[in-house]
Amino acid sequence: MTHRIEMLGTGNAFLPHGRHHSFALFDGHHIIDAPPTALAGLRRAGHDVAGLRTVFITHVHGDHVFGFPFLLLERKYISDREGKQPLTVVGTPFVKERLTHLCQLAFPGSLDSMIEQVNWVMEDEGQLDDGWRWERFEVHHEDAVEPHGYRFEHESGASFVHSGDSGPCKPLYDAIERSHLAIMEMGFPDWVPSTHHHKPKDILAFSERCNTPLGITHTYIDDESPYPKLLEDTAPDFAPHVVQLHDGDLLRWNGKSWEFPQ
């Protein structure tokens, strides 16, 4: 079976040139987070919003969830006017509370019926109807936003991890070491004092002891652009199994491993 992970956005909260906010879609129906540029990313890639079945939320920072009201609004008035396409949101009770409040702030009264129709899943593990199993685990980030990563494994054997926003931590690394691929954030350069995000030196240190392929997203690095650089436009020099991802990149499962775009 051919599985697909589409990188609909690879930038951090500050939107480096050429990048939307970090945003991944797998097998055409399941998304990880719902950033402000989620609808734009889906439109740019030609995806039908009504085709979304599942939204996995890693944490509730704005660059990861502020697009959620727009996805519901689009389904209500454009792509699923008759309300025939169910939507599941996987998160914690805190996620449900914050997303509900966000929808009420964004479009007061307009999304109440949509919120009521959402299937909210709070468990730490579960299975989708197309063969994907998932587990959620805590990662090292700001406690106020309840940070989590996810590990996915399909009955076909494919597996991958999405780090969400996380600094170095054992639960994340343990999940990566038993998976075929990790999509990891690298939100800041080394000189930023924050410990809540992976930085190049952290990616380098982990990649030296782990051979799992790492796809870098949520980056601070500009992609190719005609505009003056914002912060940095040159990617760090990593080992071959560490790949800098770009908006629009497609990762394919070949039956044994994930293939990165050339």
Residue pairs with C-beta under 8 A, 6 or more apart in sequence:
1 154
1 156
1 158
1 253
1 255
2 252
2 253
2 254
3 26
3 27
3 154
3 156
3 158
3 252
3 253
4 26
4 27
4 28
4 250
4 251
4 252
4 253
5 24
5 25
5 26
5 160
5 181
5 183
5 250
5 251
5 258
6 24
6 25
6 26
6 45
6 248
6 249
6 250
6 251
7 23
7 24
7 215
7 217
7 245
7 246
7 247
7 248
7 249
7 250
7 251
8 20
8 23
8 24
8 25
8 38
8 41
8 42
8 44
8 45
8 247
8 248
9 19
9 20
9 21
9 22
9 23
9 35
9 37
9 38
9 41
9 217
9 247
10 19
10 20
10 22
10 216
10 217
10 218
10 219
10 223
10 245
10 246
10 247
10 249
11 19
11 20
11 21
11 22
11 218
11 219
11 247
12 21
12 22
12 63
12 185
12 187
12 188
12 218
12 219
12 220
13 21
13 61
13 62
13 63
13 187
14 220
14 230
14 231
15 21
15 37
16 219
16 220
16 221
16 222
16 223
16 230
16 231
17 222
17 223
17 225
17 227
17 229
17 230
17 233
18 222
18 223
18 224
18 225
18 246
18 247
19 219
19 222
19 223
19 246
19 247
20 35
20 37
20 40
20 41
20 44
20 247
21 35
21 36
21 37
21 38
21 63
21 64
21 67
22 33
22 35
22 63
22 64
22 185
22 217
22 218
23 31
23 32
23 33
23 34
23 35
23 37
23 38
23 41
24 31
24 32
24 33
24 162
24 183
24 217
25 31
25 32
25 42
25 45
25 47
26 32
26 132
26 152
26 160
27 130
27 132
28 47
28 51
29 51
29 52
29 53
29 54
29 130
30 52
30 53
30 54
30 55
30 56
30 128
30 132
31 38
31 52
31 54
31 55
31 56
32 56
32 58
32 150
32 162
33 55
33 56
33 57
33 58
33 64
33 65
33 164
34 55
34 57
34 64
34 65
34 66
34 67
34 68
34 71
35 41
35 63
35 64
35 65
35 66
35 67
36 62
36 63
36 66
36 67
37 67
38 67
38 68
38 70
38 71
39 49
39 67
39 70
39 71
39 74
41 247
42 49
42 52
44 248
45 248
48 79
49 71
49 74
49 75
49 78
49 79
49 80
50 75
50 79
50 80
50 85
51 85
52 71
52 85
52 87
53 85
53 86
53 87
53 88
53 128
54 87
54 88
54 89
54 90
54 128
55 68
55 71
55 87
55 88
55 89
55 90
56 90
56 91
56 134
56 150
56 162
57 64
57 65
57 89
57 90
57 91
57 95
57 99
58 64
58 147
58 148
58 149
58 150
58 162
58 164
58 165
59 141
59 142
59 145
59 146
59 147
59 148
59 164
59 165
60 94
60 95
60 98
60 99
60 145
60 146
61 142
61 145
61 165
64 164
64 165
65 98
65 99
65 102
66 102
68 99
68 102
68 103
69 102
69 103
69 106
69 107
69 111
70 106
72 87
72 103
72 111
72 114
72 115
73 106
73 107
73 110
73 111
73 114
75 85
75 87
75 114
76 83
76 110
76 111
76 113
76 114
79 85
83 117
86 117
86 119
87 117
87 118
87 119
88 118
88 119
88 120
88 121
89 95
89 96
89 99
89 118
89 119
89 120
89 121
90 121
90 126
90 134
90 136
91 99
91 120
91 121
91 122
92 122
92 146
92 148
93 122
94 146
95 146
96 120
96 122
99 115
100 115
103 111
103 114
103 115
104 111
104 112
124 135
124 136
124 137
125 133
125 134
125 135
125 136
126 133
126 134
127 133
127 134
128 134
131 154
131 155
131 156
132 152
132 153
132 154
133 152
133 153
133 154
133 155
134 150
134 151
134 152
134 153
135 150
135 151
135 175
136 148
136 149
136 150
137 148
137 149
137 150
137 151
137 171
137 172
137 175
138 147
138 148
138 171
139 147
139 148
139 149
139 163
139 164
139 165
139 166
139 167
139 169
139 171
139 172
140 147
140 166
140 167
140 168
140 169
140 172
140 195
140 196
141 147
141 164
141 165
141 166
141 167
141 196
141 197
142 196
147 164
147 165
147 166
148 164
149 161
149 162
149 163
149 164
149 166
149 171
149 172
149 175
150 161
150 162
150 164
151 159
151 160
151 161
151 175
151 179
152 159
152 160
152 161
152 162
153 159
153 179
156 253
156 255
157 255
158 180
158 253
158 258
159 178
159 179
159 180
159 181
160 179
160 180
160 181
160 182
160 183
160 258
161 172
161 175
161 176
161 179
161 181
161 182
161 183
162 182
162 183
163 172
163 182
163 183
163 184
163 185
163 198
164 185
165 185
165 187
165 196
165 197
165 218
166 172
166 185
166 196
166 197
166 198
167 194
167 195
167 196
167 197
167 198
167 202
168 195
168 198
168 202
168 205
168 206
173 206
173 210
175 182
176 182
176 184
176 210
176 212
176 214
177 210
177 212
179 212
180 212
180 213
180 253
180 257
180 258
181 212
181 213
181 214
181 215
181 251
181 257
181 258
182 212
182 213
182 214
182 215
183 215
183 217
183 245
184 198
184 203
184 214
184 215
184 216
184 217
185 197
185 198
185 216
185 217
185 218
185 219
186 197
186 198
186 199
186 200
186 202
186 203
186 216
186 217
186 218
186 219
186 220
187 194
187 197
187 198
187 199
187 218
187 219
187 220
188 194
188 197
188 199
188 220
189 199
189 200
189 220
189 231
189 232
190 199
190 200
190 201
192 199
197 218
200 236
200 238
203 214
203 216
203 236
203 238
203 242
204 236
204 238
206 214
207 214
207 238
207 239
207 241
207 242
208 239
211 241
212 241
213 241
213 242
213 243
213 257
213 258
213 260
214 241
214 242
214 243
215 243
215 245
215 249
215 251
215 260
216 238
216 242
216 243
216 244
216 245
217 245
219 244
219 245
220 231
220 232
221 231
221 232
221 233
221 234
221 235
221 244
222 229
222 230
222 231
222 232
222 233
223 246
223 247
225 233
235 244
238 244
243 260
249 260
249 261
250 261
251 258
251 259
251 260
251 261
252 258
252 259
253 259
